Amino acid sequence: MIRLVIIEGEPLSRLGIKSAINQEPDMEVCGEAGAGIVGIGLAQQLKPDIVLVEIGLPDINGLDVIYNIKTNTNSKVIVLTYHSSQDVVNSALQNGADSYILKTMDLELIKHAIYTTYQNNCFIDPEIAKRAFNFACQNQKIKGKRYREPLTTRELEILSLIARGLSNKKIADELFVTLSTVKGHSTSLFSKLGVSDRVNAILKAKELGHLKELGHREAENLRAI
């Protein structure tokens, strides 16, 4: 019996997936959660074979959920999401996701992904696989461990101030630190996000869930950077 936990913020999607899985004689949903923190707790408590995770969760970044589950449990993780960006796919796999499928409610595809992943194989949604990116699942894992450098609290603060359009000097004044300190954190921030400038840092951070939706003021500042 393949035991699964579903971490999905949309109740109707969660219900539909759960109903389809429970119709299979060799699958069962042993737990479900509408938020990341609760889902992590369920995965640690119930120790399912597979956890289905949506990237866009209401409380925390889905990438953090994946990383936590893969670090603290033996469960396999299948990402089931609307996010089809290559960068997000790569980030999910780098954080330990075993498979990645798009949320099209193709229930047969979901079940196929579950069986494939349960057999220790990586399954990538055909729509994503059609794109010309050569990302190998097995090469992103080093002897069973997943490595990722999370953004620090200070880097997140600086990221937020960058999104508001503040210069490095004004950020230093806002945080009561030196200009060189701000530049050092910014360099580290850009490196972790894989970008070289402010605009792409903000766009990548939004895509990965580090920033909430930009308000009107931040959006205007972004265009002015």
C-alpha positions as YAML, in Angstrom:
chain: A
units: angstrom
residues:
- id: 1
  name: MET
  ca: [0.00, 0.00, 0.00]
- id: 2
  name: ILE
  ca: [1.40, 3.39, -1.02]
- id: 3
  name: ARG
  ca: [0.68, 5.90, 1.76]
- id: 4
  name: LEU
  ca: [0.49, 9.57, 0.85]
- id: 5
  name: VAL
  ca: [0.18, 12.97, 2.49]
- id: 6
  name: ILE
  ca: [-1.18, 15.90, 0.46]
- id: 7
  name: ILE
  ca: [-0.02, 19.48, 1.18]
- id: 8
  name: GLU
  ca: [-2.25, 21.67, -0.96]
- id: 9
  name: GLY
  ca: [-3.69, 25.10, -0.17]
- id: 10
  name: GLU
  ca: [-6.77, 24.81, -2.40]
- id: 11
  name: PRO
  ca: [-9.47, 22.70, -0.66]
- id: 12
  name: LEU
  ca: [-11.20, 21.65, -3.90]
- id: 13
  name: SER
  ca: [-7.96, 20.55, -5.53]
- id: 14
  name: ARG
  ca: [-7.02, 18.66, -2.39]
- id: 15
  name: LEU
  ca: [-10.39, 16.92, -2.30]
- id: 16
  name: GLY
  ca: [-10.22, 15.93, -5.97]
- id: 17
  name: ILE
  ca: [-6.72, 14.51, -5.68]
- id: 18
  name: LYS
  ca: [-7.57, 12.69, -2.45]
- id: 19
  name: SER
  ca: [-10.70, 11.13, -3.95]
- id: 20
  name: ALA
  ca: [-8.83, 9.91, -7.04]
- id: 21
  name: ILE
  ca: [-6.00, 8.41, -5.01]
- id: 22
  name: ASN
  ca: [-8.29, 6.66, -2.55]
- id: 23
  name: GLN
  ca: [-10.05, 4.91, -5.44]
- id: 24
  name: GLU
  ca: [-6.85, 3.04, -6.20]
- id: 25
  name: PRO
  ca: [-6.67, -0.31, -4.37]
- id: 26
  name: ASP
  ca: [-2.98, 0.10, -3.57]
- id: 27
  name: MET
  ca: [-2.95, 3.77, -2.55]
- id: 28
  name: GLU
  ca: [-4.32, 5.70, 0.41]
- id: 29
  name: VAL
  ca: [-4.17, 9.30, 1.62]
- id: 30
  name: CYS
  ca: [-3.21, 9.06, 5.28]
- id: 31
  name: GLY
  ca: [-3.05, 12.81, 5.88]
- id: 32
  name: GLU
  ca: [-3.73, 16.18, 4.29]
- id: 33
  name: ALA
  ca: [-2.90, 19.80, 5.05]
- id: 34
  name: GLY
  ca: [-3.78, 23.18, 3.62]
- id: 35
  name: ALA
  ca: [-0.59, 24.85, 4.80]
- id: 36
  name: GLY
  ca: [3.12, 24.09, 4.85]
- id: 37
  name: ILE
  ca: [3.88, 24.03, 8.56]
- id: 38
  name: VAL
  ca: [1.02, 21.63, 9.31]
- id: 39
  name: GLY
  ca: [2.06, 19.50, 6.34]
- id: 40
  name: ILE
  ca: [5.63, 19.21, 7.58]
- id: 41
  name: GLY
  ca: [4.32, 18.04, 10.93]
- id: 42
  name: LEU
  ca: [2.12, 15.42, 9.30]
- id: 43
  name: ALA
  ca: [4.97, 14.12, 7.18]
- id: 44
  name: GLN
  ca: [7.16, 13.72, 10.25]
- id: 45
  name: GLN
  ca: [4.37, 12.13, 12.27]
- id: 46
  name: LEU
  ca: [2.81, 9.80, 9.69]
- id: 47
  name: LYS
  ca: [5.97, 8.90, 7.73]
- id: 48
  name: PRO
  ca: [4.18, 8.42, 4.38]
- id: 49
  name: ASP
  ca: [5.84, 6.91, 1.35]
- id: 50
  name: ILE
  ca: [5.13, 10.01, -0.73]
- id: 51
  name: VAL
  ca: [4.18, 13.63, -0.02]
- id: 52
  name: LEU
  ca: [2.44, 15.71, -2.70]
- id: 53
  name: VAL
  ca: [3.47, 19.36, -2.26]
- id: 54
  name: GLU
  ca: [2.16, 22.55, -3.87]
- id: 55
  name: ILE
  ca: [4.86, 25.23, -4.23]
- id: 56
  name: GLY
  ca: [2.48, 28.15, -3.60]
- id: 57
  name: LEU
  ca: [1.31, 27.64, -0.02]
- id: 58
  name: PRO
  ca: [-0.42, 30.26, 2.14]
- id: 59
  name: ASP
  ca: [2.05, 30.29, 5.02]
- id: 60
  name: ILE
  ca: [5.58, 29.36, 3.94]
- id: 61
  name: ASN
  ca: [7.55, 28.81, 0.75]
- id: 62
  name: GLY
  ca: [6.89, 25.38, -0.75]
- id: 63
  name: LEU
  ca: [10.62, 25.01, -1.42]
- id: 64
  name: ASP
  ca: [11.23, 25.18, 2.33]
- id: 65
  name: VAL
  ca: [8.58, 22.51, 2.83]
- id: 66
  name: ILE
  ca: [10.31, 20.21, 0.34]
- id: 67
  name: TYR
  ca: [13.72, 20.79, 1.90]
- id: 68
  name: ASN
  ca: [12.41, 20.16, 5.42]
- id: 69
  name: ILE
  ca: [10.65, 16.93, 4.48]
- id: 70
  name: LYS
  ca: [13.63, 15.57, 2.54]
- id: 71
  name: THR
  ca: [16.00, 16.50, 5.34]
- id: 72
  name: ASN
  ca: [13.98, 15.06, 8.23]
- id: 73
  name: THR
  ca: [12.07, 12.11, 6.76]
- id: 74
  name: ASN
  ca: [12.51, 9.27, 4.28]
- id: 75
  name: SER
  ca: [9.40, 10.27, 2.32]
- id: 76
  name: LYS
  ca: [9.60, 10.96, -1.38]
- id: 77
  name: VAL
  ca: [8.23, 14.30, -2.59]
- id: 78
  name: ILE
  ca: [6.20, 14.99, -5.71]
- id: 79
  name: VAL
  ca: [5.65, 18.65, -6.53]
- id: 80
  name: LEU
  ca: [2.14, 19.26, -7.87]
- id: 81
  name: THR
  ca: [1.81, 22.90, -8.86]
- id: 82
  name: TYR
  ca: [0.83, 25.54, -11.41]
- id: 83
  name: HIS
  ca: [4.41, 26.87, -11.48]
- id: 84
  name: SER
  ca: [6.10, 25.80, -14.73]
- id: 85
  name: SER
  ca: [9.10, 28.14, -14.74]
- id: 86
  name: GLN
  ca: [12.37, 26.35, -15.41]
- id: 87
  name: ASP
  ca: [13.99, 28.15, -12.47]
- id: 88
  name: VAL
  ca: [11.27, 27.00, -10.08]
- id: 89
  name: VAL
  ca: [11.47, 23.43, -11.40]
- id: 90
  name: ASN
  ca: [15.24, 23.43, -10.95]
- id: 91
  name: SER
  ca: [14.97, 24.92, -7.47]
- id: 92
  name: ALA
  ca: [12.43, 22.31, -6.41]
- id: 93
  name: LEU
  ca: [14.63, 19.47, -7.62]
- id: 94
  name: GLN
  ca: [17.72, 21.00, -6.04]
- id: 95
  name: ASN
  ca: [15.83, 21.13, -2.75]
- id: 96
  name: GLY
  ca: [15.18, 17.40, -2.95]
- id: 97
  name: ALA
  ca: [11.92, 16.94, -4.87]
- id: 98
  name: ASP
  ca: [11.84, 13.51, -6.46]
- id: 99
  name: SER
  ca: [9.30, 14.36, -9.18]
- id: 100
  name: TYR
  ca: [7.55, 17.43, -10.60]
- id: 101
  name: ILE
  ca: [4.14, 17.61, -12.30]
- id: 102
  name: LEU
  ca: [1.84, 20.44, -13.29]
- id: 103
  name: LYS
  ca: [-1.56, 20.87, -11.70]
- id: 104
  name: THR
  ca: [-3.79, 20.15, -14.70]
- id: 105
  name: MET
  ca: [-6.01, 17.76, -12.74]
- id: 106
  name: ASP
  ca: [-4.97, 14.97, -15.09]
- id: 107
  name: LEU
  ca: [-5.61, 12.31, -12.47]
- id: 108
  name: GLU
  ca: [-4.09, 9.53, -14.56]
- id: 109
  name: LEU
  ca: [-0.88, 11.54, -14.83]
- id: 110
  name: ILE
  ca: [-0.85, 12.09, -11.07]
- id: 111
  name: LYS
  ca: [-1.28, 8.38, -10.40]
- id: 112
  name: HIS
  ca: [1.41, 7.52, -12.95]
- id: 113
  name: ALA
  ca: [3.78, 9.98, -11.25]
- id: 114
  name: ILE
  ca: [3.05, 8.36, -7.88]
- id: 115
  name: TYR
  ca: [3.83, 4.86, -9.13]
- id: 116
  name: THR
  ca: [6.99, 6.04, -10.90]
- id: 117
  name: THR
  ca: [8.26, 7.94, -7.88]
- id: 118
  name: TYR
  ca: [7.45, 5.08, -5.52]
- id: 119
  name: GLN
  ca: [9.71, 2.89, -7.68]
- id: 120
  name: ASN
  ca: [12.60, 5.31, -7.03]
- id: 121
  name: ASN
  ca: [12.42, 7.00, -10.41]
- id: 122
  name: CYS
  ca: [12.22, 10.72, -11.17]
- id: 123
  name: PHE
  ca: [9.10, 11.76, -13.08]
- id: 124
  name: ILE
  ca: [8.91, 15.13, -14.83]
- id: 125
  name: ASP
  ca: [5.66, 16.36, -16.34]
- id: 126
  name: PRO
  ca: [5.73, 15.82, -20.14]
- id: 127
  name: GLU
  ca: [4.86, 19.48, -20.72]
- id: 128
  name: ILE
  ca: [7.98, 20.51, -18.84]
- id: 129
  name: ALA
  ca: [10.11, 17.75, -20.36]
- id: 130
  name: LYS
  ca: [9.33, 19.07, -23.82]
- id: 131
  name: ARG
  ca: [11.35, 22.16, -23.07]
- id: 132
  name: ALA
  ca: [15.00, 22.17, -23.90]
- id: 133
  name: PHE
  ca: [16.54, 22.07, -20.47]
- id: 134
  name: ASN
  ca: [18.89, 19.28, -19.46]
- id: 135
  name: PHE
  ca: [18.35, 19.03, -15.76]
- id: 136
  name: ALA
  ca: [19.26, 15.61, -14.35]
- id: 137
  name: CYS
  ca: [17.48, 14.75, -11.10]
- id: 138
  name: GLN
  ca: [20.14, 12.37, -9.89]
- id: 139
  name: ASN
  ca: [22.95, 14.89, -10.31]
- id: 140
  name: GLN
  ca: [21.30, 17.38, -7.97]
- id: 141
  name: LYS
  ca: [21.57, 15.08, -4.99]
- id: 142
  name: ILE
  ca: [24.86, 14.34, -3.29]
- id: 143
  name: LYS
  ca: [24.87, 10.96, -1.55]
- id: 144
  name: GLY
  ca: [21.32, 11.36, -0.30]
- id: 145
  name: LYS
  ca: [21.77, 14.86, 1.15]
- id: 146
  name: ARG
  ca: [20.24, 18.06, -0.13]
- id: 147
  name: TYR
  ca: [22.20, 21.25, 0.10]
- id: 148
  name: ARG
  ca: [20.73, 24.72, -0.18]
- id: 149
  name: GLU
  ca: [21.74, 28.06, 1.16]
- id: 150
  name: PRO
  ca: [18.60, 29.73, 2.52]
- id: 151
  name: LEU
  ca: [18.37, 33.51, 2.61]
- id: 152
  name: THR
  ca: [19.30, 34.89, 6.01]
- id: 153
  name: THR
  ca: [17.03, 37.21, 7.98]
- id: 154
  name: ARG
  ca: [19.27, 40.15, 7.13]
- id: 155
  name: GLU
  ca: [19.29, 39.25, 3.42]
- id: 156
  name: LEU
  ca: [15.50, 39.10, 3.43]
- id: 157
  name: GLU
  ca: [15.37, 42.53, 5.08]
- id: 158
  name: ILE
  ca: [17.68, 43.96, 2.44]
- id: 159
  name: LEU
  ca: [15.67, 42.28, -0.31]
- id: 160
  name: SER
  ca: [12.51, 43.94, 1.00]
- id: 161
  name: LEU
  ca: [14.19, 47.35, 1.07]
- id: 162
  name: ILE
  ca: [15.55, 46.85, -2.45]
- id: 163
  name: ALA
  ca: [11.98, 46.15, -3.57]
- id: 164
  name: ARG
  ca: [10.98, 49.49, -2.04]
- id: 165
  name: GLY
  ca: [13.54, 51.20, -4.26]
- id: 166
  name: LEU
  ca: [16.03, 52.20, -1.57]
- id: 167
  name: SER
  ca: [19.67, 52.75, -2.51]
- id: 168
  name: ASN
  ca: [22.43, 50.90, -0.69]
- id: 169
  name: LYS
  ca: [23.18, 54.06, 1.30]
- id: 170
  name: LYS
  ca: [19.55, 54.43, 2.39]
- id: 171
  name: ILE
  ca: [19.36, 50.72, 3.24]
- id: 172
  name: ALA
  ca: [22.46, 51.14, 5.43]
- id: 173
  name: ASP
  ca: [20.82, 54.08, 7.20]
- id: 174
  name: GLU
  ca: [17.54, 52.17, 7.62]
- id: 175
  name: LEU
  ca: [19.27, 49.14, 9.18]
- id: 176
  name: PHE
  ca: [21.91, 51.15, 11.11]
- id: 177
  name: VAL
  ca: [24.79, 49.27, 9.44]
- id: 178
  name: THR
  ca: [27.70, 50.32, 7.25]
- id: 179
  name: LEU
  ca: [27.50, 50.67, 3.49]
- id: 180
  name: SER
  ca: [30.08, 47.90, 3.05]
- id: 181
  name: THR
  ca: [27.90, 45.58, 5.17]
- id: 182
  name: VAL
  ca: [24.94, 46.20, 2.88]
- id: 183
  name: LYS
  ca: [27.06, 45.59, -0.20]
- id: 184
  name: GLY
  ca: [28.37, 42.34, 1.28]
- id: 185
  name: HIS
  ca: [24.86, 41.05, 2.07]
- id: 186
  name: SER
  ca: [23.63, 42.14, -1.36]
- id: 187
  name: THR
  ca: [26.44, 40.24, -3.07]
- id: 188
  name: SER
  ca: [25.57, 37.12, -1.09]
- id: 189
  name: LEU
  ca: [21.86, 37.61, -1.81]
- id: 190
  name: PHE
  ca: [22.43, 37.94, -5.56]
- id: 191
  name: SER
  ca: [24.68, 34.88, -5.55]
- id: 192
  name: LYS
  ca: [22.08, 32.72, -3.79]
- id: 193
  name: LEU
  ca: [19.37, 33.85, -6.19]
- id: 194
  name: GLY
  ca: [21.65, 33.34, -9.19]
- id: 195
  name: VAL
  ca: [21.22, 36.91, -10.47]
- id: 196
  name: SER
  ca: [23.48, 39.89, -11.10]
- id: 197
  name: ASP
  ca: [21.25, 42.91, -10.57]
- id: 198
  name: ARG
  ca: [18.41, 44.32, -8.48]
- id: 199
  name: VAL
  ca: [15.60, 43.87, -10.98]
- id: 200
  name: ASN
  ca: [16.30, 40.17, -11.51]
- id: 201
  name: ALA
  ca: [16.82, 39.68, -7.78]
- id: 202
  name: ILE
  ca: [13.30, 40.97, -7.12]
- id: 203
  name: LEU
  ca: [11.76, 38.96, -9.96]
- id: 204
  name: LYS
  ca: [13.51, 35.75, -8.89]
- id: 205
  name: ALA
  ca: [12.62, 36.32, -5.22]
- id: 206
  name: LYS
  ca: [8.95, 36.83, -6.13]
- id: 207
  name: GLU
  ca: [8.98, 33.69, -8.26]
- id: 208
  name: LEU
  ca: [10.45, 31.63, -5.43]
- id: 209
  name: GLY
  ca: [8.05, 33.03, -2.85]
- id: 210
  name: HIS
  ca: [10.52, 35.12, -0.86]
- id: 211
  name: LEU
  ca: [8.51, 38.28, -1.51]
- id: 212
  name: LYS
  ca: [4.78, 38.76, -1.31]
- id: 213
  name: GLU
  ca: [3.01, 40.41, -4.22]
- id: 214
  name: LEU
  ca: [4.52, 43.83, -4.81]
- id: 215
  name: GLY
  ca: [2.22, 46.71, -4.01]
- id: 216
  name: HIS
  ca: [1.76, 49.74, -6.27]
- id: 217
  name: ARG
  ca: [4.62, 51.65, -4.67]
- id: 218
  name: GLU
  ca: [7.08, 48.77, -4.94]
- id: 219
  name: ALA
  ca: [6.04, 48.07, -8.53]
- id: 220
  name: GLU
  ca: [6.72, 51.70, -9.47]
- id: 221
  name: ASN
  ca: [10.10, 51.53, -7.76]
- id: 222
  name: LEU
  ca: [10.93, 48.31, -9.59]
- id: 223
  name: ARG
  ca: [10.33, 49.95, -12.94]
- id: 224
  name: ALA
  ca: [12.58, 52.82, -11.88]
- id: 225
  name: ILE
  ca: [15.54, 50.68, -10.77]
...
